[in-house]
């Protein structure tokens, strides 16, 4: 077992003027130190390869369940399928007793084929056509309703099928500190709440069964989520007074995750990025990319916002959830207190935070070149869509596994580039340093990529193959048969 990456011969973490040292698990260290296994995997599979560690997935599930147990709450987890497309994770989630949050026909259908029962599935798709609604209604899956058109269509289809449709209403427009939280999703709690009460008390939608109230906020503020939960609980009380049997409150996902070891490194990166834009120090990103920030030359000030995920978070995962559930109203009652008073189940839909420490992405070096600005560009057998989310850059240091480290070491600064015929296919925007120039066949490893980074924007432009996804229950590695491929759900 390898506890520290420095123990591994020929494996080096990227250095830079702005290091961002990742949190690591032992299984990641062990696979990096298994050079024969790495070589065998790339003989068997095309680059890039996504490796998933299933015990880490189960550990994360347990940690969230522990929060519900500590607070003596009825709670259910629904794994946000959109965060990672692999069906094996769906099967793992269902076998471990949690649910799956689905956002498309294929996601829902695969989850049903993999054994998901109605209580363990929810449909939260932003766009729901007739085919998707029919699938949910036929299988009695709770559908989160976003607007009046969806209410009417769900009611109509359920009537045609002679079935009841289980729904939850999505709310938005919560007020925090006197300001309204904008969302393009959901019914506004000021404008629409009276109509919703009237529709359901008057039985205007006789084929719908209102089972829950749902919200999902943009951003990561504990206060905002706590306030939204408190306001939602008050609305649930009002619905119940009108005779509606509300069984659960669903607070969505967006639970913060922490990628980095050091808050100081994270703060230093942000300071140095701004400093480089001012021209006070050399560029730290490719072509001085501000990642959402830019210098207003006339005003001599930085404008914009950093368009990246907040990669360092001291309060994250289960602790973050617990803080939301412990958030108190003006009467001193916490969200958890009121949930128990009302005998309500609380549901969550984590994606990224359930995949913390679950995955790595590995790619082979294919070429090296010097560009017109004298930068070393190292091309990898992957493209930008294999490591892309809504974040403007993946701000986590990667690792380089040398087949043979050059005997004459000379530190080299470089950028990793991808296979698309696009100038912007620069895989990581930060300038990175290694003890020697990589060679063809060396392996670059990006850690903690299972949540959103591997698949969310993955495409087959140029008809390039999608990434390979493999899975393991092992934490130490000796042979490639310790890895399994993804599964194809059997058709009914």
C-alpha positions in Angstrom: 0.0 0.0 0.0 1.4 3.4 -1.0 0.4 6.2 1.4 2.3 9.0 -0.3 2.8 9.8 -4.0 6.5 10.7 -3.2 7.2 7.1 -2.5 6.5 6.1 -6.2 9.3 6.0 -8.6 8.8 8.0 -11.9 5.5 9.6 -10.7 5.4 13.3 -10.2 2.8 15.8 -9.3 2.7 18.9 -11.5 4.5 21.9 -10.0 3.7 25.5 -10.8 4.0 29.0 -9.5 0.5 28.5 -8.2 0.3 24.9 -6.9 -3.2 23.3 -6.3 -2.5 20.1 -4.5 -5.4 17.6 -4.7 -6.9 15.5 -2.0 -5.9 11.9 -2.7 -7.0 8.4 -1.7 -4.7 5.4 -1.3 -6.2 3.6 -4.2 -5.2 6.5 -6.5 -1.6 6.3 -5.2 -1.6 2.5 -5.6 -2.7 2.6 -9.2 -0.2 5.2 -10.1 2.5 3.0 -8.6 1.4 0.0 -10.5 3.3 0.6 -13.8 2.7 -2.8 -15.2 -1.1 -2.5 -14.6 -1.2 0.9 -16.3 0.7 -0.4 -19.3 -1.7 -3.4 -19.6 -4.7 -1.2 -19.3 -3.6 1.0 -22.2 -2.8 -2.1 -24.3 -6.4 -3.3 -23.7 -8.2 0.1 -23.9 -8.0 3.3 -26.0 -7.0 6.5 -24.3 -8.4 8.1 -22.3 -9.5 5.7 -19.5 -11.7 6.6 -16.6 -11.2 4.4 -13.6 -13.9 4.3 -10.9 -13.4 3.0 -7.4 -16.7 1.6 -6.1 -15.8 1.3 -2.4 -15.3 5.1 -2.3 -18.8 5.6 -3.8 -20.3 3.4 -1.0 -18.3 5.2 1.7 -19.8 8.5 0.5 -23.3 7.1 0.6 -22.7 5.9 4.2 -21.4 9.3 5.3 -24.6 11.1 4.1 -26.8 8.4 5.6 -25.0 9.0 8.9 -26.2 12.6 8.9 -29.8 11.5 8.7 -29.2 9.0 11.5 -27.5 11.5 13.8 -30.4 14.0 13.3 -33.0 11.2 13.7 -34.5 12.1 10.3 -36.3 10.1 7.7 -34.0 10.7 4.8 -33.4 9.3 1.3 -30.5 9.9 -1.1 -31.1 10.0 -4.9 -27.8 9.8 -6.9 -27.9 12.5 -9.5 -27.3 10.4 -12.6 -26.3 13.4 -14.7 -23.1 13.7 -12.9 -21.7 10.5 -14.4 -23.3 8.5 -17.2 -22.0 5.1 -16.2 -24.7 2.5 -15.6 -22.6 0.5 -13.1 -22.9 3.4 -10.7 -26.7 3.3 -11.0 -26.7 -0.4 -10.3 -24.3 0.2 -7.3 -26.6 2.9 -5.9 -29.7 0.8 -6.2 -28.0 -2.3 -4.7 -26.8 -0.2 -1.8 -30.4 1.0 -1.1 -30.4 4.6 -2.3 -32.3 6.1 -5.2 -31.4 7.6 -8.5 -32.3 11.1 -9.8 -33.0 10.9 -13.6 -33.1 13.7 -16.1 -34.0 12.1 -19.5 -35.8 9.2 -21.0 -32.6 7.1 -21.4 -31.5 7.8 -17.8 -35.0 6.8 -16.4 -35.4 3.8 -18.7 -31.9 2.4 -17.9 -32.5 2.9 -14.2 -35.8 0.9 -14.5 -34.0 -1.8 -16.5 -31.3 -2.0 -13.8 -34.0 -2.7 -11.1 -35.0 0.6 -9.9 -38.5 0.6 -8.3 -40.7 3.7 -8.1 -39.7 4.7 -4.6 -36.0 4.7 -5.6 -36.4 6.8 -8.7 -37.3 10.4 -9.4 -37.6 12.3 -12.7 -36.3 15.9 -12.6 -35.8 16.5 -16.3 -35.8 20.2 -17.3 -37.8 19.2 -20.5 -40.3 16.4 -20.4 -42.0 15.2 -23.6 -45.0 12.9 -23.8 -42.8 9.8 -24.2 -40.9 10.6 -21.1 -44.0 11.4 -19.0 -45.7 8.2 -20.2 -42.6 6.2 -19.0 -42.7 7.8 -15.6 -46.5 7.6 -15.1 -46.6 3.9 -16.3 -43.9 3.0 -13.7 -45.3 5.2 -10.9 -42.1 7.3 -10.7 -42.4 10.7 -9.0 -42.1 13.5 -11.5 -40.9 16.9 -10.4 -43.1 19.5 -12.1 -41.7 22.8 -13.2 -44.5 24.7 -14.8 -48.2 24.8 -15.6 -47.8 23.2 -19.0 -46.2 20.2 -17.4 -49.0 20.0 -14.8 -51.6 20.0 -17.6 -49.8 17.5 -19.8 -49.1 15.1 -16.9 -52.7 15.2 -15.8 -53.9 14.6 -19.4 -51.5 11.7 -20.0 -52.3 10.1 -16.7 -56.0 10.3 -17.6 -55.4 8.6 -21.0 -53.5 5.8 -19.2 -56.2 5.5 -16.5 -53.5 6.0 -13.8 -52.5 8.4 -11.1 -49.3 10.4 -11.6 -47.1 11.0 -8.6 -45.7 14.5 -8.6 -43.7 17.0 -6.6 -43.9 20.7 -7.2 -40.6 22.6 -7.8 -40.5 26.0 -6.1 -38.2 29.0 -6.7 -38.1 32.7 -6.0 -37.1 32.4 -2.3 -36.2 35.6 -0.5 -33.0 35.8 1.5 -31.8 39.0 3.2 -34.5 40.9 1.4 -33.3 39.8 -2.1 -35.1 37.3 -4.4 -33.1 34.3 -5.5 -33.5 34.0 -9.3 -34.0 30.7 -11.0 -35.4 29.9 -14.4 -36.8 26.7 -12.9 -39.9 26.1 -10.8 -43.0 28.0 -9.7 -42.4 31.4 -8.0 -43.4 31.2 -4.3 -44.9 34.7 -4.4 -46.6 34.9 -7.7 -47.7 31.2 -8.2 -48.3 29.8 -4.7 -51.9 30.9 -4.4 -52.8 29.3 -7.8 -51.0 26.1 -6.8 -53.0 25.9 -3.6 -56.3 26.5 -5.5 -55.6 24.0 -8.2 -54.8 21.2 -5.8 -57.5 22.1 -3.2 -60.1 22.3 -6.0 -58.9 19.0 -7.6 -58.3 20.8 -10.9 -55.8 18.0 -11.7 -57.7 14.9 -10.7 -55.1 12.5 -12.1 -52.2 13.9 -10.1 -51.1 12.9 -6.6 -49.1 15.6 -4.9 -46.5 13.8 -2.8 -43.8 16.3 -2.3 -42.3 19.8 -2.6 -38.9 20.3 -4.3 -36.3 23.0 -4.7 -32.8 23.2 -6.1 -30.8 26.4 -5.8 -28.0 27.6 -7.9 -24.8 28.5 -5.9 -23.7 27.0 -2.7 -24.7 29.2 0.2 -25.7 27.3 3.4 -27.8 30.3 4.5 -29.7 30.4 1.2 -30.4 26.7 1.3 -31.4 26.9 4.9 -33.8 29.8 4.3 -35.3 28.1 1.2 -35.9 24.9 3.3 -37.5 27.0 6.1 -39.8 28.8 3.6 -40.6 25.5 1.8 -41.6 23.9 5.1 -44.0 26.7 5.8 -45.6 26.2 2.4 -45.9 22.5 3.1 -47.8 23.3 6.3 -50.2 25.5 4.3 -50.8 22.7 1.7 -51.4 20.2 4.4 -54.0 22.5 6.0 -55.9 22.3 2.7 -56.0 18.5 2.8 -52.9 17.7 0.7 -50.9 14.8 2.0 -47.3 16.0 1.5 -44.8 13.2 2.3 -41.4 14.7 1.6 -39.3 17.8 1.0 -36.6 17.4 -1.6 -33.8 20.0 -1.3 -32.0 18.9 -4.5 -28.2 18.7 -4.9 -25.4 21.1 -5.2 -23.8 19.9 -2.0 -20.3 21.4 -1.9 -17.2 19.2 -2.4 -13.6 19.9 -1.6 -10.9 19.0 -4.1 -7.8 20.6 -2.5 -5.5 20.1 0.4 -4.8 23.7 1.1 -6.9 26.8 1.5 -3.8 28.9 1.3 -2.9 27.5 -2.1 -6.5 28.2 -3.4 -6.3 31.8 -2.1 -2.8 32.3 -3.5 -3.9 31.1 -7.0 -6.7 33.6 -7.1 -4.4 36.4 -6.0 -1.7 35.5 -8.5 -4.3 35.2 -11.3 -5.4 38.8 -10.7 -1.8 39.9 -10.3 -0.9 38.4 -13.7 -3.8 40.1 -15.4 -2.6 43.4 -14.0 0.8 42.6 -15.5 2.5 42.6 -12.1 3.9 39.0 -12.6 4.3 36.6 -15.5 1.3 34.9 -16.9 0.2 31.8 -15.0 -2.5 30.7 -17.5 -2.4 30.0 -21.3 -2.4 33.3 -23.1 -3.2 35.0 -19.8 -6.7 33.5 -19.7 -8.5 35.2 -16.8 -11.0 32.3 -16.3 -13.9 34.9 -16.3 -11.8 37.8 -15.1 -10.4 40.5 -17.3 -8.5 43.8 -17.0 -10.4 46.9 -17.7 -7.5 48.9 -19.3 -9.2 52.3 -19.0 -10.3 51.9 -15.4 -7.2 49.9 -14.5 -9.2 47.4 -12.5 -10.3 43.8 -12.8 -13.8 43.1 -13.9 -15.9 39.9 -14.0 -16.1 36.9 -11.8 -14.0 33.7 -11.6 -16.1 31.3 -13.6 -14.8 28.1 -11.9 -16.0 25.7 -9.3 -14.9 26.8 -5.8 -12.3 24.0 -5.5 -11.5 24.5 -1.9 -14.3 24.3 0.7 -13.6 23.7 4.4 -17.3 22.8 5.0 -18.3 20.2 2.4 -20.1 16.9 1.8 -22.0 15.5 4.8 -21.0 18.4 7.0 -22.4 20.9 4.5 -25.7 18.9 4.5 -25.8 18.8 8.3 -25.4 22.6 8.5 -28.3 23.1 6.1 -30.5 20.8 8.1 -29.5 22.5 11.4 -30.3 26.0 10.0 -32.7 27.7 12.4 -35.5 30.1 11.8 -36.3 33.3 13.9 -38.1 31.1 16.4 -35.0 29.0 17.0 -36.3 25.9 15.2 -34.0 24.1 12.8 -35.0 22.6 9.5 -34.5 19.2 11.1 -36.7 20.1 14.0 -39.6 21.0 11.7 -39.1 18.0 9.5 -39.6 15.8 12.6 -42.6 17.7 13.8 -44.3 17.3 10.4 -43.1 13.7 10.1 -41.7 14.6 6.7 -39.0 12.7 4.8 -36.1 14.8 3.5 -34.7 13.9 0.1 -31.4 15.0 -1.4 -30.0 14.6 -5.0 -26.2 14.7 -4.7 -24.0 14.0 -7.7 -20.5 15.5 -7.4 -20.3 15.0 -3.7 -21.3 11.3 -3.9 -18.4 10.9 -6.4 -15.7 12.4 -4.3 -12.5 10.3 -4.6 -14.3 7.9 -6.9 -12.6 8.5 -10.2 -9.5 9.3 -12.2 -8.9 10.0 -15.9 -5.8 8.7 -17.5 -4.4 9.6 -20.9 -1.3 8.9 -23.0 1.2 11.4 -24.3 1.1 11.4 -28.1 3.4 14.3 -29.1 5.4 17.3 -27.9 6.0 20.6 -29.7 7.0 24.2 -29.2 4.5 26.8 -30.3 5.0 30.3 -31.8 5.4 31.8 -28.3 8.0 29.2 -27.3 5.6 27.3 -25.0 5.9 23.5 -24.8 2.7 21.9 -25.8 2.2 18.3 -24.9 -0.6 16.6 -26.8 -2.6 13.9 -25.1 -4.8 11.2 -26.6 -8.0 12.8 -25.3 -9.9 16.0 -26.0 -11.3 18.9 -24.0 -14.7 17.2 -23.7 -13.2 14.4 -21.7 -12.3 16.8 -18.9 -14.9 19.5 -19.0 -17.7 20.9 -16.9 -19.3 24.3 -16.5 -16.1 25.4 -14.7 -13.8 27.5 -16.8 -10.8 25.2 -15.8 -10.1 22.1 -13.8 -8.0 23.7 -11.0 -6.4 20.5 -9.6 -2.8 19.5 -10.2 -2.4 16.4 -12.4 0.3 13.7 -12.2 2.7 12.4 -14.8 3.8 8.8 -14.9 7.1 8.5 -16.8 8.0 5.3 -18.5 11.6 6.4 -18.2 12.5 9.6 -16.5 15.2 11.5 -18.5 18.6 10.9 -16.9 19.5 14.6 -17.4 16.7 16.3 -15.7 15.8 19.8 -16.7 12.5 21.2 -15.4 10.2 22.1 -18.2 7.0 24.2 -18.2 4.2 23.1 -20.4 0.6 23.0 -21.3 -1.5 19.9 -22.1 -3.5 20.0 -25.3 -6.2 17.8 -26.8 -7.3 16.2 -30.1 -9.9 18.7 -31.4 -9.1 21.0 -34.2 -9.8 24.0 -32.0 -7.3 26.6 -30.7 -9.1 26.4 -27.3 -8.5 22.7 -26.9 -6.0 23.3 -24.1 -6.9 20.7 -21.4 -5.7 22.7 -18.4 -5.2 26.5 -18.6 -2.5 26.7 -16.0 1.2 26.5 -16.8 2.5 23.3 -15.3 6.1 22.2 -14.5 7.6 18.7 -14.5 11.2 17.4 -13.8 11.6 16.5 -17.5 9.8 16.7 -20.8 7.3 13.8 -21.1 7.9 11.2 -23.8 5.4 9.5 -26.1 3.6 6.8 -24.2 4.0 8.4 -20.8 0.7 8.7 -18.8 -1.0 11.8 -17.4 -3.5 11.3 -14.6 -6.1 13.7 -13.6 -7.6 12.9 -10.2 -11.1 13.1 -8.7 -12.8 13.5 -12.0 -15.8 11.2 -11.6 -18.3 14.0 -10.8 -19.2 16.0 -13.9 -15.6 16.2 -15.3 -15.6 12.9 -17.2 -18.9 12.9 -19.1 -21.0 16.0 -18.7 -19.9 17.7 -21.9 -18.3 14.6 -23.6 -18.9 14.6 -27.3 -17.8 12.5 -30.4 -16.8 15.5 -32.6 -14.4 14.3 -35.3 -16.0 10.9 -34.6 -13.4 10.4 -31.9 -14.3 7.5 -29.6 -15.8 8.3 -26.2 -13.7 7.6 -23.2 -13.4 4.1 -21.7 -15.0 3.5 -18.3 -13.8 0.8 -16.0 -14.5 -0.1 -12.4 -12.8 -1.8 -9.5 -13.6 -2.9 -5.9 -9.9 -3.3 -5.2 -7.6 -0.7 -3.6 -4.3 -2.4 -4.5 -3.6 -3.5 -8.0 -1.6 -6.4 -9.6 -3.5 -7.3 -12.8 -6.0 -5.9 -15.2 -8.7 -8.5 -14.5 -9.3 -6.6 -11.2 -11.2 -4.1 -13.4 -14.7 -4.5 -14.9 -16.2 -2.7 -17.8 -19.5 -0.8 -17.7 -22.7 -2.8 -18.0 -25.5 -2.6 -20.7 -29.0 -2.9 -19.1 -31.0 -5.8 -20.4 -34.0 -4.8 -22.4 -37.4 -6.0 -21.2 
